[in-house]
Structures are given as C-alpha cells and as structure tokens.
Amino acid sequence: MIIEETTDLAACHALRRRVFIEEQNVPEADEMDDLDDQAIHLLAHEDGQPLGTARLILKGDTGKIGRVAVLAQARGRGLGAALMRAALDALRARPGITRATLSSQTHAIGFYEKLGFVAHGPVYDDAGIPHRDMSRDL
C-alpha cells in the first residue's frame, strides 16, 4: 500500500463520489466544493488501484483533515488509520502547523479518538449526517 500526496484530483473525486455520493447519499453539491484547488490531497493505492483519499486544508496554524474516504472493498485492513497517520505526518511537515482538526461523522468518533483526536462542541447535521468537531495537537 502506498499513500502519497497527489495532484490526481480525478482519482480523488472518483473515490469520494463512490463513498460519499453513491454510498452515503451526500448531495453532489455538498461533496464537490471550491476548496479542492487550495487543498493538499492524499491518495492511497495498491497495484495502481486507488483505494482511499483525504484532503488537507491549511489555515493559520491549523490543518483541517477532511474528505477521508476508503472504498468498501478496502475497509477493515487499517487503510483509514494509515491515511490519517499520513495526513498527520503531512501536516507536521508544514512549517507553523501545530494543530489538526476534522469533522467526524458521529459513528466514527471512536476511530478518531484512537488517533489522539478529542471531540468537542455539539452534534450537528452536515449533508444529512450527524457530525461532531474533533481536534488534536501535532
């Protein structure tokens, strides 16, 4: 499994379309926004096959990790955690970035807690799915 920064937005978008739009019924207008051009994108692939993606948006001293998506057939093998560790490493490599944030679907809070994130604030609706903000120091 290889996880690396990429400029292959088509591969990232295809993964996000399958996971968020097709599986989770997120409206396309909510999923495909205008932040991709300013983001750092990670792509996980094996034998040339894209299996997962995440995007990082830098603002001040904070990196927001979002659009974390792993194809159904690749789940349960630790790829999501590996993507998150790669995202944290990519943020640590950026000068001045000292904090990571994300918006977690409530069912995934435990997953992110194992990676050092702490939930805070109320549960809120994002594209019809309950979410909660999480953060951690780098």
C-alpha positions in Angstrom: 0.0 0.0 0.0 1.3 3.4 -1.0 0.0 6.7 0.4 1.3 9.9 -1.1 0.4 13.5 -1.9 -1.1 13.7 -5.3 -2.4 16.2 -7.9 -4.6 13.5 -9.4 -7.9 15.1 -8.5 -9.8 12.9 -10.9 -8.8 9.8 -8.8 -9.7 11.6 -5.5 -13.0 12.8 -6.9 -13.9 9.3 -8.1 -13.2 7.8 -4.7 -15.2 10.5 -3.0 -18.1 10.1 -5.4 -18.3 6.3 -4.7 -18.1 6.7 -0.9 -19.9 9.9 -0.2 -22.4 10.4 -3.0 -23.2 6.9 -4.0 -22.9 5.0 -0.6 -23.8 7.8 1.8 -26.2 9.8 -0.4 -24.4 13.1 0.2 -25.7 15.6 -2.4 -23.1 16.2 -5.1 -23.3 20.0 -4.5 -22.2 19.4 -0.8 -19.4 17.0 -1.7 -17.8 18.8 -4.6 -16.9 22.3 -3.3 -14.5 25.0 -4.3 -11.8 24.1 -1.7 -10.1 21.3 -3.7 -7.9 23.8 -5.6 -6.3 25.1 -2.4 -6.1 21.7 -0.7 -3.3 19.1 -0.3 -4.7 15.7 -1.5 -3.5 12.3 -0.3 -4.1 9.2 -2.4 -3.8 5.6 -1.2 -3.2 3.0 -3.9 -2.2 -0.6 -4.3 -1.1 -2.1 -7.5 -2.1 1.1 -9.3 -5.6 0.9 -7.9 -6.8 4.0 -6.0 -8.4 2.8 -2.7 -8.6 5.8 -0.4 -8.1 9.6 -0.2 -8.1 12.5 2.2 -7.6 16.2 1.8 -5.9 18.8 4.0 -6.7 22.5 4.1 -4.3 24.8 5.9 -5.5 27.9 7.7 -3.3 29.7 10.2 -1.6 27.2 12.5 -4.3 24.6 11.8 -4.7 21.8 9.2 -8.2 20.5 8.7 -8.4 16.9 7.6 -11.4 16.1 5.5 -13.0 14.1 2.7 -11.4 10.9 4.2 -12.8 8.1 2.0 -11.9 4.4 1.7 -13.6 2.1 -0.8 -15.8 -0.6 0.7 -13.6 -3.4 -0.6 -10.5 -1.9 1.1 -12.1 -1.4 4.6 -11.1 -3.4 7.6 -7.4 -3.5 6.6 -6.2 -0.5 8.5 -6.2 1.8 5.5 -8.3 4.5 7.1 -5.9 4.7 10.1 -2.9 4.7 7.7 -4.4 7.5 5.7 -4.9 9.5 8.9 -1.3 8.9 10.1 -0.1 10.1 6.6 -2.3 13.2 6.9 -0.9 14.0 10.3 2.6 13.5 9.0 1.9 15.8 6.1 0.6 18.5 8.4 3.6 18.1 10.8 5.9 18.7 7.7 4.3 22.1 7.1 6.0 24.9 9.0 3.8 26.6 11.5 1.0 23.9 11.6 0.6 22.9 15.2 -3.0 21.6 15.3 -5.2 19.2 13.4 -9.0 19.4 13.2 -11.7 17.4 11.5 -15.4 17.0 11.3 -16.3 13.4 12.2 -19.4 11.5 11.4 -20.6 10.6 14.9 -20.3 6.8 14.2 -16.6 7.3 13.5 -15.7 9.3 16.7 -14.1 6.3 18.4 -11.9 5.7 15.3 -10.5 9.2 15.5 -10.2 9.1 19.3 -7.8 6.2 18.9 -5.6 8.5 16.7 -5.5 11.1 19.5 -8.4 13.4 18.5 -10.8 14.8 21.1 -14.4 15.6 20.3 -15.8 19.0 21.3 -18.9 21.0 20.7 -22.4 19.8 19.9 -23.5 17.3 17.3 -24.6 19.0 14.0 -26.0 18.0 10.7 -23.7 18.0 7.7 -25.3 16.8 4.4 -27.9 14.8 6.4 -25.3 13.0 8.5 -24.7 13.8 12.2 -21.2 15.1 12.8 -19.1 16.4 15.7 -15.9 18.5 15.6 -12.6 17.0 16.8 -9.1 18.2 17.2 -5.6 17.3 18.5 -2.2 18.9 18.8 0.5 17.8 16.5 
